[in-house]
Every structure is written in C-alpha cells, then in structure tokens.
Amino acid sequence: MEEPKRIEYPPHLKWMLKRALDDPEGFWGEVAQELHWFKPWDKVFEWNYPFFKWFKGGVTNLSYNCVDYHVKKGKGNRAAIIWENGEKETTRVLTYNQLLFEVRRFAAALKALGVKKGDRVTIYLPMIPEAIIAMLATTRIGAIHSVVFGGFGYGALADRIVDAESEIVVTTDAGYRKGKTVPLKGVVDQALKGVKGVRKVIVLKREPEEPPMTRGRDIYWEEALDKGKGTSAEVVPMRSDELAFILYTSGTMAKPKGTVQPHGSYQVYIYAMGKWVYDMRETDVWWSTSDIGWIVGHSYVVYAPLLFGCSTIMYEGVPDYPTPDVWWKVVEKNLVTQMWISPTGARALMKYGDKWPKKHDLSSVRLVVCAGEVLNPPAHEWLQKTVFEDRIPVIDHMWQTESSGPMVGNPYGIAMLPIKPGSATIPLPGIDADIVDDEGKSLPVGAKGNFVVRRPFPGLTPTIWRDKDRYATEYWDRIPRCYYTGDGAIKDADGYIWFLGRVDEVIKIAAHRIGTIEIESALLSHPAVAEAAVVGKPDPMRGEVACAFVVLKPGHQPGDELKDTLRGVVRKTLGPIVVIGNILFVSKVPKTRSGKIMRRLIKAVVTGQSLGDYSTIEDATAIDEVKKAAGEVRK
C-alpha cells in the first residue's frame, strides 16, 4: 500500500457525504423524488433494530419506472436492450416501445397462468432479452422473481425453487457457451424430479429439435403468450416495502440465503449510485459484462440502466470466445460509453497480451469500473495504461449481493478523486462505514479490521427470505449494532478503504495479519503470473503460513527457480514477515461462475476439511487440480 498522502475532497462531495449522515431522511427523500411514485411516502425511514423500512406509505412500481414511464414521456424509440450473442455473433435490438410490448404480452401470459401479486416466479435463463422481459413482466404484476444463474446445476436450482416456493419456472431449451450447447431444459427436468408445487414450466425454444416436454406442466413461450391474449396486463401499484425479487447468495455450509429487495428503496439506491459512481445518463450505451443471475446483472444490466432510459448491452458468451477480442469488438461496434468488468474478466483478457485490444477503436468509452474482487494493481495498470492508454479512469469499487449497489467507490459522477490502485476509494454518500475490531470499537488509520456499516441504507436487503432470525444473527449480531459485511479492510489517512478479502481469508503469520489479496497482488506483479489464489496453511512455528496456487501465462514454465523468484517478489513487496510455505503451479483455480476465486474451497482441500456446498463453482475439475497439488502441501 502506498504512503498516505492527504487528499482534499471537493466541497460539493464533502457536503453530500456530511448531509447524507446528518440528515438521512431529508437526503434520501430528495433522491427519491427524482423517480416516479403513484403515491408519495409518509415517512422516509423507520428502524426497529435490526429491521427497517424505507419510504413507508409510498406506492410505486419498478417495472413501470423502467419501461412505461419512458414511453409515456415520448422516448419509446430509443434503444433499450442491445443483445449481443458472442457465440453466434448476432445482434438484436429492442426499443423501449418494443420492450413495453413484449413485457405486457408476457405479463398477460403469467396472469393467464394464474400468477398473482406476491407469487414467486423462478427464472432460469441465459443472457437473452427474454430474461429481462420475464423479470420486468413479473415485477409489473406485483409478483416476485427469483433469477437463478443459467450455469447452476440441478441441485442448486432445486434448492432455490423449493425455498422460494415458486409455482412457475421460466427456462429455455438451450444456452451457448464456448461453442457448446448447454441443455438448460434438461437441468430443469432433473431439478423438478424431487420438487413439488411447480405448476407450469414456460420453455423458450431456441434449437430446431424438440426438447423433452412434460404433458400438462410444460408450455412453450409462444403458447403462453397465446393464452395471455385478452388478459389485462396493467401495472400493479406496489407499496414501497413490497418485494420485487429474491436473489440467493451462497452460504458456506448452510443453505443459500435469499436476499430480498423491495420496489421502493431498491430503485432509489441503484439509481443514486448509477448517477454518483457510474455517471449514468439517458444518452449512454452502458455495458455491464455481468450475468443477470448475479446482483450486478439485476441492478446494472437490467434495472438501473432502464431507470435512466439509456441503452443497456446484454452479452451472451464468454470474454475470450471465439477470439480474445470479442469484448473489444462489442465496444467498438456499439460505441459503448461506460463498461463494468470484473477483475477476473480483466485478468482473463490480460493473459492474451496487448495485441487484441489494440485492434479496436475504444475511444467511445469514458469510464471503466471493476468490482467483484479487488482489482489488483497489475490488472488495473493493464486496463488503465495499456488498453485505455491513460485516456479515461479505470475505477475499482466494492459492493455485495446484500447491498444491491456500490458501497465504497470513486464518486466519478459527483467529483473524481485521485485513484490509488488497490483501493476501492471512499464510502459513498449514505454509507456510514467504519473499520472496527470484533467488539465494534473503531480502529485507527492503518489498522486491519472488520469493514462494517453502522446504520441501514436504502440498498441494503431488509431481511432474508422467510428467515428473519438468520438475518439478525448473520448480519447484525456478530458485531453489536453494526451491519457485518464479512470483509477485512484498512482505512488510510485520506479515508480510502483498502479491502483485504473476506475476514476468514486473512492469514495470521506469527501474529501479523496479512490479507490474501495483498499476497496475490504481489505475485501478479510478476510477468509470468496470470492468476494467483492464496490461502493460509497451519504451521507449528508461526501459526499460519501462506500457500499459493499459481496459474502461469502461456510461454512460462513452472520450476523451482520460478518459485524462488516469486518468493523473492513477495518478500520484497510485503516484507520478510510474509512466509510462503508452498507455491504450487496449477492450470486453473476454483472460481464461482461469477468469477470469484473460491479460497474457502482451496483452504478446505489444503487443510483436509469438508468442502461443503460448492454448487456455484465454474469448473469442478479445478478442485482436482488443487487436490493433486495439495498432496505436496501435506508433505
């Protein structure tokens, strides 16, 4: 971490940060007035610890504000969704007028199939426009959607259908990934073998062959639309605190947690952060490369861009197929103005070298943002200096499924602050953040501790679906009267936050706490390293030492000499207190399907513990890689 250098915040930013904490009701009330309400609220905020409500008494509808509102304002001919299929290299565009037409048709279909306000609809679709249509149609009629990532297996899908008690599942016969066809309908059939209560499965047909269909239960998308003809699909006004969706986030050992978001506070928060962090405008061509199965996809592929009335790019495919420049082609072709990339996505492209982005005109882009994991300095430098030639800012920021939008970031849309590579910058307006010990006591500058938020903010999940006790226990009772994020961090003299990874991913070497992210960043600074995953390994002398699993770039060979070199890089960067017990070369490390390294899983293999639930894994063969390498660790 670089030496602290005092930074003066611009006056307007200082005023916003102070006002948001001094007068949260007035502050958030003014933000909410920028959106449409059928009826204004009676009270902005009510908190009966640990449960809270925002905009109590207000009536609105998330889907209406995303689509109908723009059409009624005469902006229906603007492109709403630009769908790019990287696998098939095809494009489809839906204007706001066309999107409204499709949303109304599918909303009528859902109603004709018996879906009522408050019912749950599970959506298991790839990145196709029909996924957004299904989401908006569900919230339009007051039902609650539960989107399940299209890469999940049947067990994870079944768990989520059962917990949500969904009676309707929306799916397709096929998705496409790296040139292969993924039979999603087959996954649904397998998931439903042991599940009761699902009345209808709506199937969108993409392949010429007929998928397996269960008589009486399964119905094609077009048939469902036919059933909806003549059925009213008018918007259902929703109380601010009534739910729009459930989104599951995996637990370590226990069942997945169903975070929830209501119509009112959710849209206010993602709109505010879209404006303050991403500088979103209705004239933008915005591209978040996330999947709709994750919160980033919900908030910044679907809902926030449509709240602003801009064009949102929806991409089906991977970053490096059929060629490693497919993303850069999409940027050039559509004149993308802002781009949201995960650090994993950046590192995946970085390993192919500089020639691929250099083939394309990326001059339309004015901002790049990254989140999901810490944007290590080497990856930041590659995007900032090599890809975008220092012409625009590349900004790291931090948020969670539970927060629905950014919590810590560089407020580019308010006032750009100096970038410190490796730092997520500052807590954003309305986030009452602190670094504390396990008792909730504030820690001084430079001390490693728990990153917490001392009061609710509009984007925070107000509970866990049908499990209030778990919500209180896991989020509010771990550290007294603080929302527990589970992230370790340091605050510097400028108020910048430096995240160290999950609290359980901090290694304690001879009483010195070292974040796994710090060690990984040091390893990534070596030109041979494409990816690094670091966990702690028990050590009788020091308590713990670091164990590093390293993926090399093409053209580099593993060996003892390279191990010694990498140890030297870490020692030089972080000091002699960081002891690496093992450096192990693997071809891949376990990651979730959203691209996060599964350090918990790696540590379980290294220490011989149970692997627990790993239904979110991208490639299960990565576990075999780690297990094979871990044989050396145990020597």
ZAMARGU-4260 file (C-alpha; in steps of 0.2 Angstrom, whole numbers, plus 5000, padded with zeros to 4 digits):
<rodrens>
0) 5000/5000/5000 | 5007/5017/4995 | 5011/5030/5008 | 4996/5041/5014 | 4995/5057/5005
5) 4982/5069/5011 | 4969/5072/4998 | 4956/5087/4999 | 4939/5081/4994 | 4930/5094/4983
10) 4917/5105/4993 | 4901/5098/4985 | 4907/5080/4988 | 4911/5085/5006 | 4894/5092/5008
15) 4885/5077/5001 | 4894/5065/5012 | 4890/5075/5028 | 4872/5079/5023 | 4869/5060/5020
20) 4874/5056/5038 | 4867/5071/5047 | 4850/5071/5038 | 4847/5054/5030 | 4828/5056/5029
25) 4830/5073/5020 | 4844/5067/5009 | 4836/5051/5003 | 4819/5059/5002 | 4826/5071/4989
30) 4834/5057/4979 | 4818/5048/4979 | 4809/5062/4971 | 4819/5060/4955 | 4809/5044/4952
35) 4790/5042/4948 | 4778/5037/4963 | 4760/5034/4961 | 4759/5040/4979 | 4772/5049/4989
40) 4778/5041/5006 | 4773/5046/5023 | 4790/5043/5032 | 4807/5041/5024 | 4815/5029/5036
45) 4809/5018/5051 | 4821/5007/5060 | 4816/4994/5073 | 4833/4987/5076 | 4839/4977/5066
50) 4823/4978/5054 | 4819/4994/5044 | 4808/5001/5031 | 4811/5015/5018 | 4798/5027/5010
55) 4784/5020/5021 | 4767/5023/5013 | 4774/5026/4996 | 4767/5017/4981 | 4777/5014/4965
60) 4782/5000/4953 | 4799/4996/4947 | 4794/4989/4930 | 4783/5004/4927 | 4798/5016/4930
65) 4809/5006/4919 | 4798/5005/4904 | 4781/5013/4904 | 4787/5029/4911 | 4799/5032/4896
70) 4787/5028/4883 | 4774/5040/4891 | 4787/5054/4890 | 4789/5051/4872 | 4806/5042/4872
75) 4800/5025/4866 | 4810/5024/4850 | 4827/5024/4860 | 4836/5008/4860 | 4833/4999/4877
80) 4841/4982/4875 | 4856/4979/4863 | 4858/4960/4864 | 4875/4953/4858 | 4877/4935/4856
85) 4896/4932/4856 | 4894/4914/4852 | 4884/4916/4836 | 4890/4934/4833 | 4872/4940/4831
90) 4864/4956/4837 | 4846/4960/4842 | 4839/4977/4847 | 4823/4981/4857 | 4817/4999/4859
95) 4808/5005/4874 | 4792/5004/4864 | 4796/4986/4858 | 4801/4981/4876 | 4785/4988/4883
100) 4775/4977/4870 | 4784/4961/4875 | 4783/4965/4894 | 4765/4967/4893 | 4762/4951/4882
105) 4772/4941/4895 | 4764/4949/4910 | 4747/4944/4902 | 4754/4926/4900 | 4759/4925/4918
110) 4742/4931/4924 | 4733/4919/4912 | 4743/4905/4920 | 4737/4910/4937 | 4752/4921/4944
115) 4746/4934/4957 | 4753/4948/4967 | 4766/4941/4979 | 4768/4924/4969 | 4786/4919/4965
120) 4792/4915/4948 | 4809/4907/4946 | 4818/4912/4930 | 4832/4901/4924 | 4838/4908/4908
125) 4854/4913/4899 | 4859/4931/4894 | 4845/4934/4882 | 4832/4948/4880 | 4818/4936/4886
130) 4826/4935/4903 | 4824/4954/4905 | 4807/4953/4898 | 4802/4940/4911 | 4809/4950/4925
135) 4800/4966/4921 | 4784/4956/4917 | 4785/4948/4934 | 4788/4964/4944 | 4775/4973/4933
140) 4761/4962/4940 | 4767/4963/4958 | 4774/4945/4958 | 4792/4941/4964 | 4805/4934/4953
145) 4820/4923/4959 | 4833/4923/4945 | 4844/4908/4945 | 4861/4909/4936 | 4859/4898/4920
150) 4876/4889/4924 | 4869/4882/4940 | 4866/4863/4941 | 4850/4854/4945 | 4854/4853/4964
155) 4857/4872/4966 | 4841/4876/4955 | 4830/4864/4965 | 4836/4871/4982 | 4831/4889/4976
160) 4814/4884/4969 | 4810/4875/4985 | 4815/4889/4996 | 4806/4902/4986 | 4790/4890/4984
165) 4789/4895/4965 | 4774/4888/4956 | 4781/4894/4939 | 4798/4891/4931 | 4804/4901/4915
170) 4818/4892/4906 | 4824/4888/4888 | 4829/4873/4879 | 4847/4879/4877 | 4861/4891/4881
175) 4878/4893/4872 | 4895/4893/4880 | 4912/4892/4871 | 4904/4884/4856 | 4894/4871/4865
180) 4876/4870/4868 | 4870/4869/4886 | 4854/4859/4888 | 4845/4870/4901 | 4828/4862/4900
185) 4836/4845/4905 | 4843/4853/4920 | 4826/4860/4925 | 4818/4842/4922 | 4831/4835/4934
190) 4829/4848/4947 | 4810/4846/4947 | 4811/4827/4950 | 4810/4829/4969 | 4801/4846/4969
195) 4783/4848/4972 | 4772/4863/4969 | 4778/4869/4952 | 4763/4870/4941 | 4770/4877/4925
200) 4787/4877/4916 | 4787/4890/4902 | 4800/4885/4889 | 4808/4897/4876 | 4813/4886/4861
205) 4830/4891/4853 | 4835/4875/4845 | 4827/4866/4830 | 4825/4850/4839 | 4810/4847/4851
210) 4816/4847/4869 | 4808/4835/4881 | 4791/4842/4887 | 4781/4835/4902 | 4762/4835/4897
215) 4751/4846/4907 | 4766/4855/4915 | 4777/4862/4901 | 4772/4875/4889 | 4781/4884/4876
220) 4784/4903/4877 | 4773/4907/4862 | 4759/4896/4868 | 4760/4905/4885 | 4758/4922/4875
225) 4743/4915/4866 | 4735/4910/4882 | 4738/4928/4888 | 4728/4936/4874 | 4714/4946/4881
230) 4721/4946/4898 | 4724/4963/4906 | 4742/4967/4910 | 4741/4984/4918 | 4754/4989/4930
235) 4750/4984/4949 | 4755/4999/4960 | 4766/4992/4974 | 4769/4998/4992 | 4787/5003/4993
240) 4791/4989/5005 | 4783/4975/4995 | 4796/4964/4987 | 4802/4964/4969 | 4814/4950/4969
245) 4823/4936/4979 | 4841/4933/4975 | 4851/4919/4983 | 4869/4921/4989 | 4878/4905/4994
250) 4882/4901/5012 | 4897/4892/5017 | 4890/4876/5024 | 4871/4881/5026 | 4858/4883/5013
255) 4859/4898/5001 | 4852/4914/5009 | 4838/4923/5000 | 4842/4941/5000 | 4827/4952/4995
260) 4824/4969/4988 | 4808/4979/4988 | 4801/4990/4974 | 4804/5007/4983 | 4821/5008/4992
265) 4830/4997/4979 | 4826/5008/4964 | 4831/5024/4974 | 4848/5016/4979 | 4853/5009/4962
270) 4848/5025/4953 | 4858/5036/4965 | 4873/5025/4964 | 4871/5024/4945 | 4872/5043/4945
275) 4885/5046/4958 | 4898/5032/4954 | 4894/5027/4935 | 4889/5045/4929 | 4874/5036/4920
280) 4864/5047/4908 | 4849/5043/4896 | 4861/5045/4881 | 4873/5032/4887 | 4877/5015/4879
285) 4880/5006/4895 | 4888/4989/4896 | 4890/4978/4912 | 4898/4962/4907 | 4889/4953/4922
290) 4876/4939/4921 | 4858/4943/4926 | 4860/4928/4939 | 4870/4940/4950 | 4866/4956/4959
295) 4876/4966/4946 | 4866/4959/4932 | 4850/4963/4941 | 4855/4981/4946 | 4866/4986/4932
300) 4862/4976/4917 | 4843/4977/4919 | 4835/4989/4932 | 4847/5004/4934 | 4851/5007/4915
305) 4832/5006/4911 | 4828/5018/4925 | 4839/5031/4917 | 4832/5027/4900 | 4848/5023/4892
310) 4853/5008/4881 | 4860/4993/4890 | 4870/4980/4882 | 4866/4962/4886 | 4880/4950/4881
315) 4878/4931/4879 | 4895/4922/4879 | 4912/4922/4887 | 4926/4936/4886 | 4938/4925/4875
320) 4927/4915/4863 | 4928/4914/4848 | 4943/4926/4849 | 4951/4935/4864 | 4945/4952/4857
325) 4926/4948/4856 | 4923/4961/4870 | 4933/4974/4862 | 4923/4971/4846 | 4906/4974/4855
330) 4913/4990/4862 | 4919/4997/4845 | 4903/4991/4836 | 4891/4999/4849 | 4901/5014/4854
335) 4900/5009/4872 | 4901/5024/4884 | 4904/5015/4901 | 4910/4997/4904 | 4908/4987/4920
340) 4921/4972/4921 | 4925/4960/4935 | 4944/4959/4939 | 4943/4941/4934 | 4937/4946/4917
345) 4951/4959/4916 | 4964/4946/4921 | 4957/4933/4909 | 4960/4945/4894 | 4976/4952/4901
350) 4984/4934/4899 | 4982/4935/4880 | 4993/4950/4878 | 4991/4968/4872 | 4988/4965/4853
355) 4969/4961/4855 | 4963/4977/4862 | 4975/4987/4851 | 4965/4980/4836 | 4950/4991/4840
360) 4944/5009/4842 | 4939/5011/4860 | 4938/5029/4860 | 4919/5030/4864 | 4922/5023/4882
365) 4923/5037/4895 | 4924/5026/4911 | 4928/5008/4916 | 4923/5001/4933 | 4928/4985/4941
370) 4921/4975/4956 | 4918/4958/4962 | 4936/4956/4969 | 4950/4968/4972 | 4956/4975/4956
375) 4975/4970/4959 | 4987/4984/4954 | 4994/4974/4939 | 4977/4972/4931 | 4972/4990/4935
380) 4988/4996/4926 | 4985/4985/4911 | 4967/4992/4909 | 4972/5010/4913 | 4988/5011/4904
385) 4989/4998/4890 | 4971/4996/4885 | 4964/5013/4888 | 4981/5022/4886 | 4978/5033/4902
390) 4964/5042/4892 | 4950/5038/4905 | 4949/5032/4923 | 4948/5014/4927 | 4940/5013/4944
395) 4939/4999/4957 | 4924/4999/4969 | 4916/4987/4982 | 4898/4980/4985 | 4889/4965/4989
400) 4873/4955/4984 | 4866/4961/5000 | 4869/4980/4996 | 4861/4979/4979 | 4873/4993/4973
405) 4890/5001/4977 | 4895/5004/4995 | 4913/5010/4993 | 4919/5018/4977 | 4926/5033/4967
410) 4911/5045/4965 | 4915/5049/4947 | 4898/5056/4944 | 4900/5069/4958 | 4918/5073/4959
415) 4933/5062/4953 | 4945/5058/4967 | 4963/5053/4964 | 4965/5034/4960 | 4975/5023/4972
420) 4977/5006/4963 | 4972/4993/4975 | 4960/5004/4985 | 4941/5004/4982 | 4942/5023/4987
425) 4929/5030/4999 | 4912/5025/5007 | 4899/5033/4996 | 4886/5046/5002 | 4874/5037/5014
430) 4886/5023/5019 | 4890/5026/5037 | 4906/5014/5036 | 4919/5010/5049 | 4934/4999/5052
435) 4931/4990/5069 | 4938/4976/5080 | 4927/4961/5084 | 4919/4971/5098 | 4914/4985/5087
440) 4927/4998/5093 | 4933/5009/5079 | 4951/5006/5074 | 4965/5019/5070 | 4971/5023/5052
445) 4981/5009/5045 | 4974/4995/5057 | 4967/4980/5049 | 4949/4976/5055 | 4931/4972/5050
450) 4923/4983/5037 | 4905/4987/5044 | 4891/4999/5041 | 4883/5007/5057 | 4866/5010/5050
455) 4855/5004/5036 | 4855/5012/5019 | 4841/5010/5005 | 4850/4997/4995 | 4853/4985/5010
460) 4842/4969/5010 | 4830/4972/5024 | 4829/4953/5028 | 4832/4935/5022 | 4818/4927/5013
465) 4807/4919/5027 | 4822/4918/5039 | 4822/4934/5050 | 4832/4925/5064 | 4846/4921/5052
470) 4846/4939/5045 | 4848/4946/5063 | 4861/4933/5068 | 4872/4933/5052 | 4872/4952/5048
475) 4868/4962/5064 | 4873/4952/5079 | 4891/4947/5075 | 4897/4964/5079 | 4885/4974/5091
480) 4873/4986/5081 | 4884/4985/5065 | 4880/4978/5048 | 4893/4964/5046 | 4900/4963/5029
485) 4912/4949/5032 | 4926/4959/5023 | 4943/4964/5031 | 4949/4981/5027 | 4961/4996/5031
490) 4957/5014/5031 | 4971/5026/5026 | 4974/5044/5031 | 4963/5050/5016 | 4948/5040/5021
495) 4952/5027/5007 | 4947/5009/5010 | 4959/4995/5006 | 4950/4978/5006 | 4960/4963/5011
500) 4947/4950/5006 | 4935/4941/5017 | 4938/4941/5035 | 4941/4922/5035 | 4953/4925/5021
505) 4966/4935/5032 | 4981/4925/5036 | 4989/4927/5053 | 5008/4924/5052 | 5017/4925/5068
510) 5003/4937/5075 | 5004/4948/5059 | 4988/4949/5050 | 4990/4948/5031 | 4976/4949/5018
515) 4977/4935/5004 | 4973/4949/4992 | 4990/4958/4996 | 5000/4942/4993 | 4990/4938/4977
520) 4993/4956/4971 | 5012/4954/4974 | 5013/4938/4964 | 5003/4945/4950 | 5015/4959/4948
525) 5027/4946/4941 | 5025/4945/4922 | 5024/4926/4922 | 5009/4925/4933 | 4991/4925/4926
530) 4981/4921/4941 | 4985/4918/4960 | 4975/4911/4974 | 4982/4912/4992 | 4976/4903/5007
535) 4983/4900/5025 | 4990/4884/5030 | 4993/4879/5048 | 5011/4880/5054 | 5018/4874/5071
540) 5030/4888/5072 | 5021/4903/5065 | 5003/4898/5067 | 5000/4900/5049 | 5010/4902/5033
545) 5004/4906/5015 | 5000/4893/5002 | 4999/4900/4985 | 4992/4892/4969 | 4998/4900/4954
550) 4992/4899/4936 | 5006/4904/4923 | 5004/4914/4907 | 5007/4905/4891 | 5025/4903/4887
555) 5031/4902/4905 | 5037/4885/4913 | 5035/4880/4931 | 5050/4876/4941 | 5060/4878/4957
560) 5069/4893/4950 | 5052/4902/4947 | 5046/4898/4964 | 5061/4906/4972 | 5059/4921/4961
565) 5041/4923/4966 | 5045/4921/4985 | 5058/4935/4982 | 5045/4946/4974 | 5033/4944/4989
570) 5047/4946/5001 | 5052/4962/4993 | 5034/4969/4991 | 5027/4964/5008 | 5042/4961/5019
575) 5050/4946/5027 | 5035/4943/5039 | 5025/4935/5024 | 5031/4917/5024 | 5025/4907/5009
580) 5025/4889/5014 | 5021/4882/4997 | 5020/4889/4979 | 5010/4876/4968 | 5008/4878/4949
585) 4991/4873/4943 | 4982/4876/4926 | 4966/4884/4935 | 4960/4888/4952 | 4942/4885/4958
590) 4931/4900/4954 | 4912/4904/4956 | 4903/4906/4940 | 4903/4925/4943 | 4922/4924/4943
595) 4927/4925/4961 | 4941/4914/4967 | 4934/4901/4979 | 4948/4902/4993 | 4937/4894/5006
600) 4936/4878/4995 | 4955/4879/4992 | 4958/4880/5010 | 4947/4866/5014 | 4957/4855/5002
605) 4973/4861/5009 | 4968/4858/5027 | 4959/4842/5024 | 4942/4849/5029 | 4925/4846/5021
610) 4922/4855/5005 | 4904/4860/5010 | 4892/4867/4997 | 4901/4872/4980 | 4886/4872/4969
615) 4892/4889/4962 | 4909/4883/4955 | 4913/4887/4937 | 4923/4871/4933 | 4923/4857/4945
620) 4939/4849/4938 | 4948/4864/4946 | 4946/4855/4963 | 4955/4840/4956 | 4970/4852/4951
625) 4970/4859/4969 | 4969/4841/4977 | 4983/4835/4966 | 4994/4850/4970 | 4989/4849/4989
630) 4997/4832/4990 | 5014/4842/4990 | 5007/4854/5003 | 5004/4840/5016 | 5022/4833/5015
</rodrens>
